[in-house]
Every structure is written in C-alpha cells, then in structure tokens.
Amino acid sequence: MKKIFTVLLFAISVMSYAQLSMRTDKKELLDRFKNTETVFILSNAYETKVYDDILKQTWTVTPYKIIKIEDFNPLEYMDDKHSFAMLDGNVVIKKNGSYLHSYMSFFIFDHEDKLKEIEKFKKKTGKKRDDYDLMRENRITIADFFLYKNADFIKKNESGPIAGKEMPNDNMIRIIRYLTDEMYMDDNVFHNYKPGFLKNYFQKVNALITEGKPYGLYGGACTAEIKQLKNKTLYVPQYVGLKYNAMSRTETDKTQENKTKLFEDYKYNYEYIDTDKLSDRIMAGEEFYYLRYVMENAQKYVQVVNSKTGEIIYKNYHPMSYNLNEGNIEDIRKAIEKGKV
C-alpha cells in the first residue's frame, strides 16, 4: 500500500476553517469545475460499490471517478481536467489547546501556479520530497460540508497526537499521517458519514454547483416547505440524543426523559430513529423529513432535510455551545408556524 501521508489530505492550519457552504458563484470557476472529471477519494468505511450507487443517484454536474486513498497518486491528476472531492480538514493550534476541524471538500487547483509548484517538487529529494503536501497549495475550494466527529476520535487526537501548547514543525508530518490514516481507514469516526447522509449532501452540493448560487451555513433560513412539518413527522437520528462533555471529551446517551424534554416545545410529531435505519430509508428513496445536526468545536449547525431531494428546508447556526437544547428545537417549531426564521 502506498504511504498515505504522501497525499497529506489533512492540512495543519491556523487559518479559518470551512463551513458547510458553496464557496463561490464566479462563473469562470464554476465552469472550470464543470469541465472536469471529479476524483472522489472517500473513507474506506464503505466499499466502492456503495459510493458508486450514491453518486449514480446524485452526481450529474461532472463525470466522476472513485479512487481508494491507498491507490491515489496525486501526480496522475494534477491537470486542468480533474477536480477533487475528498475528506479534508485542519488542526488549529492555540495556547489553550488544539482543535480538530473535519469536512469534505470539493475543489480544483489554480492550474498555472500548480504547474510551477510541481516543477519545484520534482527537484526535491529524500525526506523533503516524501514529506511534501502536493494536495494543499494552490487550491480553489468550490464547496464543502462538515463531518461530525465522534467523541472517541476527538479525545484520542486532541488529548493525544495534537495535544500540547506548542508543536514543533518536525512533528507536523507525524500528526498529518496519523489523522489521515484515522479519517480514511477507521469506519467509526463521524456521526454523519452514512450512505444516506452522503447521498443528501452530494445532492445539495451537486445542485448548488449546477445553479451557481452561493450558500453558507451561518445564520438562519428556511423554505416554504418547512410548513409540511405541521402534518408530517420529523425524524431524529439517535446520535442527536448524545450529550457531549467538552471537559472529558466523552459522549453519553441522554435519558429518555431528557430526549423527550428536548422536544417539549416542538408541539408537532417527531420520532427518534436508529441512525443506520434512517440512512437505509434515505438510500431506498423514501421521502420524509429529518433533523441533521453537526457540532463542530462549540458551534452547532441544525438543519431539517428532505430525504428524497436532499433539499435543506431549515437551517440555523448556534455558536458557543456543545449540545442541542430546547430553544434550538423551539426555533424549528417557530419556523414551521411562521414560515420564516
């Protein structure tokens, strides 16, 4: 197997991190993306056939190819004929601790600058060549969405490989190798990395790129479709019932009483459902509405999604908090009643 760290998909960064978004509405960039073949490099949690089934149902904006991380050689695709969709992220290192950000990115390269970079790369030898990250520089991000890390992954890494107030540069490569291995090789890293969820995410990204409209996750918004929940059930994946403790970096299942209390001001029909069963129903093409929730380092992103179309009919952003509360759910109820956020 090729060394995964030669790809270095997990970038060390102190820059601002991605949000679930459409990053650009520039026609030139979107046209460039649309005139490529998109290389999907996805977690080994599922077989290639699973991903192919998802993409056949959702991805029409470009031709696509699925490549396993261990088979991916960046130099074979460093041209203006390819775009990329892959697990990605960064590590923000601050004096009070280190924080992981994880998401899926859709991007192209600035081709002219990339060619210059490749020429310099080819002159490198030994460790400098082995450690160089060809997938990081001269990117143009088109869209991305958050991946919701589970507590085990957070605890293992924020209190392990990236712990400490300072991180010498010679340790960065070690961190990147480790985290990249974890994200791609471990099948239990993300709460929202299920086939059905990916189907709806890809549907939305595909639609946004096709339409060429910017779309951000910050702030709140809803569509007229939110009123459908006056008479339809809102399905809630079981992982929403987990309570995260930021001090211990652990998750515990809320009591049934607390799960019920979370929705006491909702007033409409809702039902907790096993996350895998929810994913299976999405893959089967059933139409219903479900709560999609992501917590990313004390920032909460709440969405209601149409399972058949992938359309986000409600979204809201709640900073400085680790867990859903009654007020967040009450906001959904108010949007159903008023048709606006």
Protein Blocks (a to p, Z undefined) as FASTA:
>chain_A
ZZfklnomaccdfbdcdddddfbfcfklmmmmmmpccdddddfkbcfklmmmmmmmmmmk
bccddddfklpcfklmmcfkbccddddddddddfkbccdddddddddddfklmmmmmmmm
mmpgcjllmmpcfklgopacfbdcdddddfklmmmmmmmmmgcjbdcfklmmmmmmmmmm
mmmmpcclbfklcfklmmmmmmmmmmmmmnopacdfedcdddfklmmmmmpccdddfklm
pccdfklopaddddfklmmmmmmmnopacddddfklmmmmmmnopacdddddddeehiac
dddddfklopafbdcddehiabdcfklmmmmmmmmmnopZZ
